[in-house]
């Protein structure tokens, strides 16, 4: 019974790797959009080296 909680926590942590990568990619794209808006440029959805899984 004592092993259930650590096992579930380990499964959650290993499963969240792709979620973390996706979140970081989204935040980077949002930052690029803000930079373009601040510079007065209209930007598309150009992808500058983001990994795709």
RARA-V283150 format. One record per backbone hydrogen bond with DSSP energy under -0.5 kcal/mol. NH is the residue of the N-H (numbers start at 0). CO is the residue of the C=O. If there is no record, write none. Layout:
BEGIN
<<NH,CO> <NH,CO>>
END
This chain:
BEGIN
<<3,0> <4,0> <5,1> <6,2> <7,3> <8,4> <9,5> <10,6> <11,7> <12,8> <13,9> <14,10> <15,11> <16,13> <17,14> <19,15> <20,16> <21,17> <22,18> <23,19> <24,20> <25,21> <26,22> <27,23> <28,24> <29,25> <30,26> <31,27> <32,28> <33,29> <34,30> <35,31> <36,32> <37,33> <38,34> <39,36> <40,35> <42,40> <47,45> <48,46>>
END
